[in-house]
Amino acid sequence: MSQKSLNHHNSDLFVKEFEKVIEKPKTEKSKVYYTGIDLGTACVVISVLNEYHQPVAGAYKYADVVRDGMVVDYIGAIKIVRELKQEIEEKLKTELIYGAAAIPPGTDVLDSGVVRNVVEAAGFVLTNVLDEPTAANKVLNIQNGAVVDIGGGTTGISILKDGEVVYIADEATGGTHFSLVLSGSYGWPFEEAEVFKREKKNHKEILPILKPVIEKISSIISRHTDHRDVREIHLVGGTSCLTGIEKIIEKRTGITTYKPRNPMFVTPLGIALSC
Ligand code: ATP
């Protein structure tokens, strides 16, 4: 297996390994560890790889420290990254030194400095800051197609040609809107709807209620992919975990749509691979 990039066939295995180590970290010693830090609107995820770029640990926390791709709670973000770092260090009985981070495409000038400061203030030596679709593609290894990142606040569309990101767009519809729709539909508080939505066993029940929002996301995708010769879509981001979302998107956009095993962990793992 290439150390720096994986192919379609083994990217699912890679994500599966990561899911396992979140539950039960691998404690065999490594000469060096590489940490990926993903500061999202809904979630902060940390993934750790060993010297062979195999996942050995990971942790995540739902948090409200980023909005529209920008860090809005600087101190809160540092605190969470520090806590997650410490949690993994205790499990691995080692210090995590090197860290890489990602920023949404297009926010480079405005926010990469803040993200850098968060990672460094949390105690990492920062080795790299890259854009999210490039990070995701370190795991997916797509040459031509679109990476669609359906996160908490937004849906990001990145088109790749010959392995390079050539077009980006980010629009304000994501998992938060799903939870708002469920909250209205069931008459529950937002937080309750949010927790219910994340349970796989509830997906069959909620998919019909969420279909109009998924169709809106599909029309956003089409607006950016039409006339750009996109023949495949790869879904990443936590909201893509919703069972059946890929079928509705494929039907509405008319573009073959792939979903990795756990789309939420693709970008964080790609960040760690770039460390
Ligand atoms: P953004 O990309 O907008 O900055 P983010 O990076 O924090 O947000 P992710 O961590 O990719 O977003 O995804 C978070 C979203 O995914 C939340 O809205 C959350 O409710 C949703 N989500 C997480 N797990 C599931 C699941 N199993 N089923 C459905 N939705 C889920």
Residues whose N, C-alpha, C, O or C-beta is under 5 A from the ligand:
A	BS01	ATP	G40 T41 A42 C43 I150 G151 G152 G153 T154 G174 G175 T176 E194 K197 R198 G237 G238 T239 C241 L242
